[in-house]
Amino acid sequence: MFCEVYMKEKLYRFMYGRYGNDALNICLLILYVLLSLLSRRNSIVSYIGFGLLVFALYRSMSRNIYKRRYENELF
């Protein structure tokens, strides 16, 4: 029990000041899942899907909140 509370607190501290998820990130993750299901070991489609996943993770961990909000507004 103590370990769960400790890890949850560490996660909250790590994510403090970071952007998190928004509609664009959710769309990118859905596209990643669709591309990974459709790729069937096709290297180009797999790389595009992996790039979308990396970009979504980068956006969710970013501390530049104003730029991420602007990207989401454009979306």
C-alpha positions as CSV (number, residue, x, y, z in Angstrom):
1,M,0.0,0.0,0.0
2,F,2.8,2.4,0.9
3,C,4.6,1.7,-2.3
4,E,1.5,2.5,-4.4
5,V,1.0,5.8,-2.7
6,Y,4.7,6.6,-3.0
7,M,4.8,5.8,-6.7
8,K,1.6,7.8,-7.4
9,E,3.1,10.8,-5.7
10,K,6.3,10.5,-7.7
11,L,4.2,10.3,-10.9
12,Y,2.2,13.4,-9.9
13,R,5.5,15.3,-9.2
14,F,7.0,14.2,-12.5
15,M,4.0,15.3,-14.5
16,Y,3.6,18.6,-12.8
17,G,4.1,21.4,-15.3
18,R,3.8,19.1,-18.3
19,Y,1.2,19.3,-20.9
20,G,-0.5,15.9,-20.8
21,N,-3.1,14.7,-23.3
22,D,-5.5,16.5,-25.5
23,A,-7.6,15.9,-28.6
24,L,-4.6,15.9,-30.9
25,N,-2.7,13.4,-28.8
26,I,-5.7,11.1,-28.7
27,C,-6.1,11.3,-32.5
28,L,-2.3,10.6,-33.0
29,L,-2.6,7.5,-30.7
30,I,-5.7,6.2,-32.6
31,L,-3.8,6.7,-35.9
32,Y,-0.9,4.8,-34.4
33,V,-3.1,1.9,-33.4
34,L,-4.8,1.8,-36.8
35,L,-1.5,1.9,-38.7
36,S,0.0,-0.8,-36.5
37,L,-2.9,-3.0,-37.2
38,L,-2.8,-2.3,-40.9
39,S,1.0,-2.5,-41.4
40,R,1.5,-6.3,-41.3
41,R,5.2,-5.8,-41.2
42,N,5.3,-3.2,-44.0
43,S,8.3,-1.1,-42.9
44,I,7.2,2.3,-44.2
45,V,3.8,2.2,-42.5
46,S,5.3,0.9,-39.3
47,Y,7.9,3.7,-39.2
48,I,5.2,6.3,-39.8
49,G,3.1,4.8,-37.0
50,F,6.1,4.7,-34.7
51,G,6.8,8.3,-35.5
52,L,3.2,9.3,-34.6
53,L,3.6,7.5,-31.2
54,V,6.9,9.2,-30.5
55,F,5.4,12.6,-31.4
56,A,2.4,12.0,-29.2
57,L,4.6,11.1,-26.2
58,Y,6.8,14.1,-26.9
59,R,3.7,16.4,-26.9
60,S,2.4,14.9,-23.6
61,M,5.7,15.3,-21.8
62,S,6.4,18.8,-23.1
63,R,6.7,21.7,-20.7
64,N,6.0,24.2,-23.5
65,I,2.3,24.4,-22.7
66,Y,1.6,27.5,-24.9
67,K,3.0,25.9,-28.0
68,R,1.1,22.6,-27.4
69,R,-2.2,24.6,-26.9
70,Y,-1.6,26.4,-30.2
71,E,-1.0,23.1,-32.0
72,N,-4.2,21.7,-30.5
73,E,-6.1,24.8,-31.6
74,L,-4.9,24.4,-35.1
75,F,-6.0,20.8,-35.1
